[in-house]
């Protein structure tokens, strides 16, 4: 990872945009975690739903990874951070 050589200045608008993207990422990840929790609770109370819920459980980790990746890319772009 390569950091900028000079201080980075962001406008209020850029900070606002990053903050909105951070908020969106938190919301997405909370939704994914809520689905995991709901699926596991349903399986606990109705074990016969396991086959139906396993798909929901398996879909969530890649969605969390994607949300983090999207925000990380925006963060790095805003601050001039590059990956070597």
N, C-alpha and C positions, 0 to 999 in steps of 0.2 A: 504494500500500500504506500502510495506516495502522497504526502501532504503538501499543501501549497507552501511556497517560499516566503510569501508576504501575508500580512493580516488580511482576513476576508471580511468585507463589509456587506451586510445584507440590508435591503430596504425594509421598511415596515411591511410592505406588501409581500415581500419574499418570506419574511418571518411568519406572517399570517398564513400564507399558502402552505409552508412547512407544518405549521401548527394544525391546519385543517387536515393535511395528509396524515399526520400523526394520530389525530383524533379518529380519522377514518380507519386507520390500521388497528387501533385499539378496539373500535367497534366491531370490525370484521373478526378479529381474534376472539373477542368475547362471545360473539355469535357462534363461532366454531366450537369453542369450549362448552358453550351451553348445549349444543347439539350432542357433543360427546357425553356430557352429564345426563341429558335426557335419555339418550339411547341406553346408557348403562343402567339407569334407574328402571327403565322399562324392562330390560333384560332381567334385572334382579327380581322384579315383581311378576314378570311373565316370561319365564325362561324359553317358552316356545317361540318368542319373537327374535331369538338370537340370529337365525338365518337372515331375517329381514333387516335387522339393525346392523349387522356386521358391515354392510356396504356404507352406511352412514358413518360408522366409526372409522373405516378405512379412508374415507374421502377427506376427513378433516385435517390430518397433519400436513398433507401437501398444500392445502389452502392456507394454513397458517404460515408455512414456509414461503409461499408466494406473496402473501401480504407483507411479511417482513422484508423480503427481497425487493418488492416495489418501493417501500419506504426507504430502505437503505440506499437504493440507487438514486432516489431523489435527494436524499440527505447528502450523499457523496457529491452529486452534481452541484448542489447549492454551495458547498464548501470547497469545491475544486479538488476533491480527493480522487485520486485515480488508483486503480489496481494494477500492480506490475505483473 
